[in-house]
Amino acid sequence: MNPETLFYIIVIIILIDFIVDKFLDALNARHFNDPVPVELQDVYEDVEFQKSQRYKKERYKFGLVSCTFSLLLMLGFLFFEGFAWVDSIARGFAENEIIIALIFFGIIMLASDILSLPFSWYSTFVIEEKYGFNKTTAKTFILDKLKSWGLMILVGGGILALIVWFYQFAGENFWWYAWVLVTVFSVFVNMFYAKLIVPIFNKQSPLPEGPLRSKIETYAGKVGFKLDNIFVIDGSKRSTKANAYFSGFGKEKRITLYDTLINDLEEEEIVSVLAHEVGHYKKKHVFINLAAAIITTGFTLWLLSLFIGNPLFSLALGVEEPSFHIGLITFGILYSPISELTGLLMNYLSRKFEYQADNYAKNTYNGEALISGLKKLSKTSLSNLTPHKAYVFVHYSHPTLLQRYKNIRKLR
């Protein structure tokens, strides 16, 4: 195979990915006006339903514009040898391959983020604002962006530097060292995410004493779930949308409730949602997901080690001198079809886990309260009650509201 052939394979992969994605979006959009299932007709009043329809359609159109812009930008970068240009800039600053890689990806990531900034701003301050979701101030938006860049430089840059260093001294066997590094990092982040990462962006405070905490503690004691850490996060500083999540394991495990969740749901519904999160832990979903991610990462790094040294990967992007960072860009694009397949598998597994967690909540607490809570969460987020099956299969990590309703009521 010659570099030109590989170049056009890269272009074809990018185009096919875009076409399939937009086809699924369009297919899903055609079903926005489908009749709402009888089981869900109490979710929206007529005015709210019309509002949800407008919101879905506006987000669909916005997604089409923003994705088309990203596609054209990527194709332009490929056809006008943008990667070779950035590589030459990076090499003008340093001779060390680690420093060159850091500068190269720094320019790519920063430029990409800046170019997508108007779309992010429009999404937050126009669309989300228009439908009453946005609570983010301009100051918070800018600070979030700066903090994200800081994390990307410190954490992402540090991991990238170590992986390039592993490649320099271990050659094709670098993937073992990189796998160990990523595994240790993943376990560490999973364990201490709530303590180290969340506080950078949000305030967390212990759930105060009162009826809700008492109900939660009573439930936790009933199911043998030792829970010392129940926190409330100030999600309302950015959005009215509600959520809850479980993080950590061992002594670091904790349940985090969004303040919007506490405001929108009744106590019985909140405890049922929490019971769902406990179900994830009891069913060992946290560990299974972590193990699956580690295995997938190992496979990806092993596959990368087989191709990263091939000069063809650099030549296809117009770069004469082979390098790890250019090879990584080419590999990332060529690997995307495999990534899509593993993504489908992980989404399927995630949906199964959601059913199991719902069943756990139903069997140990209150299934009807969980249904009621899920309906309220769908209502407050103006969610789509009639998504297309193909779109759900590809994109959804959770079953649809109707599927969860039927599962809890055992109608499926």
C-alpha positions in Angstrom: 0.0 0.0 0.0 1.3 3.5 -0.8 0.7 6.7 1.3 -1.9 8.1 -1.1 -4.0 5.0 -0.9 -3.9 5.1 2.9 -4.7 8.8 2.8 -7.9 8.1 0.9 -8.8 5.2 3.2 -8.6 7.7 6.1 -10.8 10.2 4.2 -13.4 7.4 3.5 -13.5 6.3 7.1 -14.2 9.9 8.2 -16.9 10.4 5.6 -18.6 7.0 6.3 -18.6 7.8 10.1 -20.2 11.2 9.4 -22.8 9.8 7.0 -23.9 6.9 9.3 -24.1 9.3 12.3 -26.2 11.9 10.4 -28.4 9.1 8.9 -29.2 7.9 12.5 -29.8 11.5 13.6 -32.2 12.0 10.7 -33.9 8.7 11.3 -34.4 9.6 15.0 -35.7 13.1 14.1 -38.4 11.6 11.8 -39.9 10.0 14.9 -40.0 13.2 17.0 -43.8 13.5 16.2 -44.7 9.8 16.9 -47.6 9.3 19.3 -46.4 9.2 23.0 -46.9 5.7 24.4 -49.9 5.3 26.7 -47.6 4.5 29.6 -45.9 7.8 29.3 -48.8 10.2 28.5 -48.7 11.6 32.1 -45.1 12.8 31.6 -45.9 16.0 29.8 -48.8 18.4 29.8 -49.7 19.6 26.3 -47.7 22.9 26.6 -44.7 21.1 28.0 -44.8 18.5 25.2 -44.8 21.1 22.5 -41.8 22.7 24.2 -40.0 19.4 24.3 -40.7 19.0 20.6 -39.2 22.4 19.8 -36.2 21.7 21.9 -35.5 18.3 20.2 -35.8 19.8 16.8 -33.6 22.8 17.6 -30.9 20.5 19.1 -31.1 18.3 16.0 -30.5 21.2 13.6 -27.7 22.6 15.8 -26.0 19.2 15.9 -26.2 19.0 12.1 -24.5 22.4 11.6 -21.8 21.8 14.3 -20.9 18.3 13.0 -20.8 19.5 9.4 -18.4 22.3 10.5 -16.2 19.7 12.3 -16.2 17.5 9.2 -15.2 20.3 6.8 -12.5 21.4 9.2 -11.0 17.9 9.4 -11.1 17.3 5.7 -9.5 20.7 5.0 -6.8 19.9 7.5 -6.1 16.6 5.8 -6.2 17.8 2.2 -4.0 20.9 2.9 -1.5 18.9 5.0 -2.4 20.7 8.3 -0.8 18.0 10.4 2.5 18.3 8.6 2.3 22.1 9.1 1.7 21.8 12.9 4.5 19.1 13.1 6.9 21.6 11.4 5.9 24.3 14.0 6.5 21.9 16.9 9.9 20.9 15.5 10.8 24.5 15.2 10.6 24.8 19.0 12.4 21.6 20.1 14.4 18.6 19.0 13.3 16.2 21.8 10.5 13.9 20.6 8.7 14.2 23.9 8.6 18.0 23.8 7.7 17.9 20.1 4.7 15.6 20.8 3.5 17.8 23.6 3.7 20.9 21.5 2.0 19.2 18.6 -0.9 17.9 20.5 -1.1 21.1 22.5 -1.6 23.1 19.3 -4.1 20.6 17.9 -6.2 20.5 21.1 -6.1 24.2 21.8 -7.0 25.2 18.2 -9.8 22.6 18.1 -11.2 23.9 21.4 -11.0 27.5 20.3 -12.7 26.8 16.9 -15.5 24.9 18.6 -15.9 27.6 21.3 -18.6 29.6 19.4 -20.7 26.4 19.1 -20.3 25.6 22.8 -21.2 29.2 23.7 -24.3 29.1 21.4 -25.4 25.8 22.8 -25.2 27.0 26.4 -26.2 30.6 26.2 -28.8 30.5 23.4 -30.4 27.0 23.1 -30.2 25.9 26.8 -31.0 29.5 27.9 -34.0 29.6 25.6 -35.5 26.5 27.1 -34.8 27.4 30.7 -32.0 25.0 31.4 -28.9 27.2 31.6 -27.7 28.6 34.9 -24.1 29.0 33.8 -22.7 32.5 33.9 -20.1 33.8 31.4 -17.6 33.8 34.3 -18.3 30.1 35.1 -18.2 29.2 31.4 -14.7 30.8 31.0 -13.4 29.4 34.2 -14.6 25.9 33.3 -12.7 26.2 30.0 -9.5 27.4 31.6 -9.7 24.6 34.3 -10.2 22.0 31.6 -7.2 23.3 29.7 -5.2 23.1 32.9 -6.2 19.5 33.5 -5.5 18.6 29.9 -2.0 20.1 30.1 -1.1 18.6 33.5 -2.7 15.2 33.4 -3.0 14.6 29.6 0.4 16.1 28.9 2.0 14.0 31.7 0.5 10.7 30.5 1.4 11.5 26.9 5.0 12.4 27.8 5.4 9.1 29.7 4.0 7.0 26.9 6.3 8.6 24.3 9.2 8.0 26.7 8.2 4.3 27.0 8.2 4.1 23.2 11.7 5.6 23.0 13.3 3.0 25.3 11.0 -0.1 24.8 10.1 0.2 21.1 7.1 -2.0 20.1 7.0 -3.3 23.7 6.0 0.1 25.0 2.4 -0.9 25.1 3.0 -3.0 28.3 4.3 0.0 30.2 1.6 2.3 28.8 -1.1 -0.2 29.7 0.2 -0.4 33.3 0.3 3.4 33.5 -3.2 3.9 32.1 -4.6 1.1 34.4 -3.1 2.6 37.5 -4.3 6.0 36.5 -7.9 4.7 35.8 -8.1 2.9 39.1 -6.8 6.0 40.9 -9.3 8.3 39.2 -12.2 5.9 39.8 -11.4 5.8 43.4 -10.6 9.5 44.1 -12.6 11.3 41.3 -15.0 12.8 43.8 -12.3 14.1 46.1 -9.8 15.4 43.5 -11.6 16.2 40.3 -15.1 17.3 41.2 -14.0 20.0 43.7 -12.2 21.8 40.8 -15.5 22.5 39.2 -18.2 22.1 41.8 -18.9 22.5 45.5 -19.8 19.4 47.4 -21.3 19.3 50.9 -22.5 16.5 53.1 -26.3 15.9 52.9 -27.6 17.6 56.1 -29.3 15.8 58.9 -33.1 15.5 58.3 -35.8 13.2 57.0 -34.1 12.5 53.7 -30.8 11.6 55.2 -32.6 9.4 57.7 -34.5 7.5 55.0 -31.3 7.0 53.0 -29.4 5.7 56.0 -32.2 3.4 57.0 -32.3 2.0 53.5 -28.5 1.6 53.3 -28.6 -0.3 56.7 -31.4 -2.5 55.4 -29.5 -3.7 52.3 -26.1 -3.9 54.1 -24.6 -1.0 52.2 -22.1 0.8 54.4 -22.5 4.4 53.4 -20.7 7.2 55.3 -20.5 9.6 52.4 -23.7 11.2 51.1 -23.0 14.4 49.3 -24.9 17.1 47.5 -23.3 18.8 44.5 -24.3 22.3 43.3 -25.3 21.2 39.8 -27.7 24.2 39.7 -24.8 26.6 39.1 -24.8 25.3 35.5 -28.1 23.7 34.7 -31.6 22.9 35.9 -31.1 19.3 34.8 -30.9 16.8 37.6 -28.7 13.7 38.2 -27.2 11.4 40.8 -24.2 9.2 40.6 -22.1 6.6 42.5 -18.3 6.9 42.6 -15.3 5.3 44.3 -15.0 2.0 46.0 -13.9 0.7 49.4 -13.7 3.5 52.0 -13.9 6.1 49.2 -17.3 5.1 47.9 -19.9 7.8 47.9 -23.3 8.7 46.6 -23.6 12.2 45.1 -27.0 13.9 44.6 -27.5 17.0 42.5 -29.2 19.8 44.4 -31.6 20.0 41.4 -32.6 16.3 42.0 -33.4 17.1 45.7 -35.5 20.1 44.6 -37.4 18.3 41.8 -38.2 14.9 43.4 -40.1 13.7 46.5 -38.1 12.0 49.2 -39.4 8.5 48.3 -38.4 9.1 44.6 -34.9 10.3 45.7 -34.3 7.2 47.8 -35.5 5.0 45.0 -33.0 6.7 42.6 -30.3 6.2 45.2 -31.4 2.6 45.6 -30.7 2.3 41.8 -27.2 3.6 42.3 -26.6 1.2 45.2 -27.8 -1.6 42.8 -24.9 -0.7 40.5 -22.5 -1.2 43.4 -24.1 -4.4 44.7 -24.1 -5.9 41.2 -20.4 -5.0 40.8 -21.1 -2.9 37.7 -18.4 -0.4 38.8 -15.7 -3.1 38.8 -17.0 -4.8 35.6 -17.0 -1.5 33.7 -13.5 -0.7 35.0 -12.2 -4.1 34.0 -13.8 -3.8 30.5 -12.2 -0.4 30.0 -8.8 -1.8 31.1 -9.0 -4.8 28.7 -10.1 -2.6 25.8 -7.3 -0.1 26.5 -4.8 -3.0 26.6 -6.1 -4.3 23.2 -5.9 -0.8 21.7 -2.4 -0.2 22.9 -1.2 -3.6 21.6 -2.7 -2.9 18.2 -1.1 0.5 18.2 2.3 -1.1 18.9 2.0 -3.2 15.7 1.6 -0.1 13.5 3.0 2.9 15.2 6.5 2.5 13.8 5.3 2.1 10.2 6.6 5.2 8.1 3.5 4.8 6.0 1.4 6.2 8.8 3.3 9.5 8.8 3.7 9.7 5.0 -0.1 9.4 4.6 -0.5 12.7 6.4 2.3 14.4 4.4 5.0 14.1 7.1 8.3 12.9 5.8 9.9 12.1 9.2 8.1 9.2 11.0 7.1 10.1 14.6 5.0 8.7 17.4 2.6 11.6 17.5 1.8 11.6 13.8 1.4 7.8 13.8 -0.9 8.1 16.7 -3.2 10.5 14.7 -3.4 8.1 11.8 -4.0 5.1 14.0 -6.7 6.9 15.9 -8.6 7.5 12.7 -8.1 4.0 11.3 -9.1 2.5 14.7 -12.4 4.4 14.8 -14.5 1.6 13.2 -13.2 -0.8 15.9 -13.9 1.8 18.5 -17.5 2.1 17.2 -17.9 -1.6 17.6 -16.5 -1.7 21.2 -18.7 1.4 21.9 -21.8 -0.6 20.8 -20.9 -3.5 23.0 -20.3 -1.2 26.0 -23.6 0.6 25.5 -25.4 -2.7 25.3 -23.7 -3.9 28.5 -24.6 -0.5 30.1 -28.2 -0.8 29.2 -28.3 -4.3 30.7 -26.7 -2.9 33.9 -29.4 -0.2 34.1 -32.1 -2.9 34.0 -30.4 -4.8 36.8 -30.0 -1.6 38.9 -33.7 -0.8 38.4 -34.7 -4.3 39.4 -32.5 -4.0 42.5 -34.2 -0.7 43.5 -37.6 -2.2 42.8 -36.9 -5.3 44.9 -35.3 -3.6 47.8 -37.2 -0.3 48.0 -40.0 1.0 45.8 -40.4 0.4 42.0 -43.4 2.8 41.7 -41.4 5.7 43.3 -38.6 4.9 40.8 -41.0 5.1 37.9 -42.4 8.4 39.2 -38.9 9.8 39.7 -37.7 8.8 36.2 -40.8 10.4 34.7 -40.1 13.6 36.5 -36.4 13.6 35.4 -37.5 13.1 31.8 -40.0 15.9 32.1 -37.5 18.4 33.6 -34.9 17.6 30.9 -37.5 17.7 28.0 -36.2 14.3 26.9 -37.3 12.4 23.8 -40.0 9.9 24.7 -40.1 8.3 21.2 -36.5 7.7 20.0 -35.9 5.4 17.1 -34.7 1.9 18.0 -31.6 2.1 15.8 -30.6 5.4 17.4 -31.1 3.9 20.8 -29.0 0.8 19.9 -26.1 2.9 18.7 -26.1 5.9 21.1 -28.0 5.1 24.3 -26.1 3.9 27.4 -29.4 3.8 29.2 -32.7 2.1 28.1 -35.4 4.4 27.1 -37.9 5.6 29.6 -40.6 3.3 28.1 -38.2 0.3 28.3 -37.4 1.0 31.9 -41.1 1.5 32.8 -41.9 -1.9 31.2 -39.0 -3.6 32.9 -40.0 -2.3 36.3 -43.6 -3.2 35.7 -42.4 -6.5 34.1 -44.3 -5.8 30.9 -41.5 -6.6 28.5 
